[in-house]
Amino acid sequence: MFAAENGLKGDPRLQAISDSIRVVPDFPKKGIMFQDITTLLLDHKAFKHTVDIFVDRYRDMGISVVAGVEARGFMFGPPIALAIGAKFIPLRKPGKLPGQVISESYELEYGTDCLEMHVGAVQPGERALVIDDLVATGGTLSAAIRLLERVGAEVVECACVIGLREVKGQRRLNGKPLYILVEPREIDNCC
Amino acid sequence: MAAQGDQDPRIARISSAIRVIPDFPKKGIMFQDITTLLLDTKAFRDTIDLFVERYRDKDISVVAGVEARGFIFGPPIALALGAKFVPLRKPKKLPGEVISEEYSLEYGTDKIEMHVGAVQPGERALVIDDLIATGGTLCAAIKLLERVGVHVVECACVIELPELKVCIPIISNTNMLSEL
């Protein structure tokens, strides 16, 4: 679901957030219009609006865990976690976390990848939020949900700054709701 | 300089929230795991507060965080200070035009990168990472920022490994370091 269609219709902060995102064509390969959030992070007001909107949504939902997907989820997750009084859990690429981990693999366009979480980071029954900068097919978010559910946590929602309108059947989020602030930007005609 | 000498009561809890993992990533290394600090909401909050209290009146407009654990501590500090957050990344992660700085590892070299145009000449910056060992990464970060005319006010780390204090090349007057 998009923020503009769920309580934030006409909210000027959403436009400010969208405007602060830079589009980099043909990265990482030809044909991809990469949504670069580093320019959002340079705009203190837009960054603050982004965090505030998520915090307002989640502060009264009894969430005790914010799980952020490496690496851009690490930039949005901690400020949200701190504001709502939740733990922050980094979900990392293989081999990065130093302690005992559980792993979940997921499909890429070509091949597979893997996401890991520390054993003991989350307790059964905890209510969790998963955060990343962008959702495309939902493969990474699905793996994150599976990791948390395997240890008995309840995933309340997945939250992303940017997301495509879902092509029918394309997203596999195990029935979990997805909350998105803005759609991807097109390249500006002047560039 | 270390904040520990000031006996701030918050520091003991922060220190005990950090988990030590022996022999990671290889035998003989006692890895300082900050993920357990992030599970202790009060200790994480205190860590951020201590840095924000230190830097709030220093006119900092840029907080640069070193990938990836610097991405966890940097943004909350940047938001509290009203500063930009600039991620300093491993090669080929940043999508736009970048500048790169190479630095030495125990065996070989590595590189960190920053987006061109992220910072302006004359801005005042803080560099943040979870831990300092030899200072090689932080030095590369300082060089990147200084190359584009930024004044690095200080480097801030949660943890210092004093036994690994190999000489940090003095490349400017920014060899001040704050660790908890």
Boltz contact constraints between the chains, C-beta under 6 A:
constraints:
  - contact:
      token1: [A, 24]
      token2: [B, 95]
      max_distance: 6.0
  - contact:
      token1: [A, 24]
      token2: [B, 96]
      max_distance: 6.0
  - contact:
      token1: [A, 27]
      token2: [B, 95]
      max_distance: 6.0
  - contact:
      token1: [A, 34]
      token2: [B, 95]
      max_distance: 6.0
  - contact:
      token1: [A, 36]
      token2: [B, 95]
      max_distance: 6.0
  - contact:
      token1: [A, 38]
      token2: [B, 115]
      max_distance: 6.0
  - contact:
      token1: [A, 41]
      token2: [B, 85]
      max_distance: 6.0
  - contact:
      token1: [A, 42]
      token2: [B, 84]
      max_distance: 6.0
  - contact:
      token1: [A, 44]
      token2: [B, 82]
      max_distance: 6.0
  - contact:
      token1: [A, 48]
      token2: [B, 79]
      max_distance: 6.0
  - contact:
      token1: [A, 71]
      token2: [B, 68]
      max_distance: 6.0
  - contact:
      token1: [A, 74]
      token2: [B, 71]
      max_distance: 6.0
  - contact:
      token1: [A, 74]
      token2: [B, 72]
      max_distance: 6.0
  - contact:
      token1: [A, 75]
      token2: [B, 71]
      max_distance: 6.0
  - contact:
      token1: [A, 75]
      token2: [B, 75]
      max_distance: 6.0
  - contact:
      token1: [A, 78]
      token2: [B, 72]
      max_distance: 6.0
  - contact:
      token1: [A, 78]
      token2: [B, 76]
      max_distance: 6.0
  - contact:
      token1: [A, 79]
      token2: [B, 75]
      max_distance: 6.0
  - contact:
      token1: [A, 79]
      token2: [B, 76]
      max_distance: 6.0
  - contact:
      token1: [A, 79]
      token2: [B, 79]
      max_distance: 6.0
  - contact:
      token1: [A, 82]
      token2: [B, 45]
      max_distance: 6.0
  - contact:
      token1: [A, 82]
      token2: [B, 76]
      max_distance: 6.0
  - contact:
      token1: [A, 85]
      token2: [B, 41]
      max_distance: 6.0
  - contact:
      token1: [A, 87]
      token2: [B, 39]
      max_distance: 6.0
  - contact:
      token1: [A, 88]
      token2: [B, 38]
      max_distance: 6.0
  - contact:
      token1: [A, 98]
      token2: [B, 21]
      max_distance: 6.0
  - contact:
      token1: [A, 98]
      token2: [B, 24]
      max_distance: 6.0
  - contact:
      token1: [A, 98]
      token2: [B, 31]
      max_distance: 6.0
  - contact:
      token1: [A, 98]
      token2: [B, 33]
      max_distance: 6.0
  - contact:
      token1: [A, 99]
      token2: [B, 21]
      max_distance: 6.0
  - contact:
      token1: [A, 118]
      token2: [B, 35]
      max_distance: 6.0
